[in-house]
Amino acid sequence: MNDINLMNVPAENRCFCLTNYNACAEVTDKDGKRNFIDLPLLRPIFARTMEEAKREVAAILGVNINLFSKWDVVGDEDGFAPSICIGYKAGAMEAGYSFDVYMTVNTLYLV
């Protein structure tokens, strides 16, 4: 299997898989003190587009999608999977989620 074969898989048979590796929040109390909190990691997210992935994150968290930032690329140090992040701010809390992004394909197209 090589890159050429993967690119021959029709787009409708490819899917992004986002694996959450970091989740944290910053909460400001009434005295203005900032507290950092580790949040539970989200289950893997499968989506055809990054906008669909954003909607899925919003649905899992029960947060209005309009509160979310745009996806931000934060690195690809391992040279294998890019890392992206997204966050939202609601009141005195600001939360951020970081994901590694993988591409899945229908393997029937590779044989």
C-alpha positions in Angstrom: 0.0 0.0 0.0 1.4 3.4 -0.9 0.3 7.1 -1.1 -0.8 6.7 -4.7 -3.2 4.0 -3.8 -4.6 6.0 -0.9 -5.2 9.0 -3.1 -7.1 6.8 -5.6 -9.8 6.1 -2.9 -12.8 8.3 -3.7 -13.4 11.2 -1.3 -16.8 9.8 -0.2 -14.9 6.7 1.0 -12.4 8.7 3.1 -13.0 9.9 6.6 -11.0 12.0 9.2 -10.4 10.4 12.6 -9.7 12.9 15.3 -8.1 11.5 18.5 -8.2 13.8 21.5 -5.0 13.8 23.4 -5.4 17.0 25.6 -8.3 18.8 27.1 -8.1 21.6 29.6 -9.9 24.7 30.8 -9.1 28.0 32.4 -11.6 29.3 34.8 -11.5 32.8 36.3 -13.0 33.0 39.8 -14.8 36.1 41.2 -11.5 37.4 42.6 -9.8 37.3 39.2 -7.7 34.3 40.0 -7.2 31.9 37.1 -7.5 28.2 37.7 -6.4 25.5 35.2 -8.4 22.3 35.1 -7.8 19.1 33.1 -11.0 18.0 31.4 -11.9 14.4 30.4 -10.7 13.3 27.0 -13.3 12.9 24.2 -13.9 9.7 22.3 -12.5 9.5 18.8 -14.4 11.5 16.3 -15.1 10.3 12.7 -16.1 12.9 10.2 -16.0 13.5 6.4 -15.1 17.2 6.8 -13.5 19.4 9.5 -16.8 21.4 9.8 -18.6 18.1 10.5 -16.0 17.3 13.1 -16.6 20.7 14.7 -20.3 20.0 14.9 -19.6 16.6 16.5 -17.4 18.2 19.2 -20.0 20.8 19.9 -22.7 18.1 20.2 -20.6 15.9 22.5 -19.9 18.8 24.8 -23.4 20.3 24.6 -22.0 23.7 23.6 -23.3 26.0 20.9 -21.2 25.6 17.8 -21.0 29.4 17.4 -18.9 29.7 20.6 -16.1 27.6 19.0 -13.0 29.0 17.4 -11.6 27.9 14.1 -9.4 24.8 13.9 -5.8 25.7 14.5 -2.8 23.6 13.4 -0.5 23.3 16.3 2.2 21.0 14.9 3.2 17.8 13.1 6.4 17.0 15.1 6.1 13.3 14.6 5.8 13.7 10.9 2.9 11.3 10.8 -0.3 13.0 12.1 -0.9 16.7 12.3 -2.1 18.1 15.6 -5.0 20.5 15.6 -6.9 22.3 18.3 -10.2 24.0 18.9 -11.6 25.9 21.8 -14.5 27.9 23.1 -15.2 30.6 25.7 -18.4 30.7 27.8 -18.6 33.1 30.6 -15.6 32.8 33.0 -14.5 29.5 31.4 -12.2 29.0 28.4 -11.8 25.4 27.2 -9.4 23.9 24.6 -9.2 20.5 23.0 -6.2 19.1 21.0 -6.4 16.3 18.5 -4.2 14.2 16.3 -5.8 13.8 12.9 -5.7 10.6 10.9 -7.4 9.6 7.6 -9.3 6.4 7.3 -10.3 4.8 4.0 -12.5 2.0 2.8 -9.8 -0.6 2.2 -11.8 -2.3 -0.5 -10.5 0.4 -2.8 -6.9 -0.5 -2.0 -7.1 -4.1 -3.4 
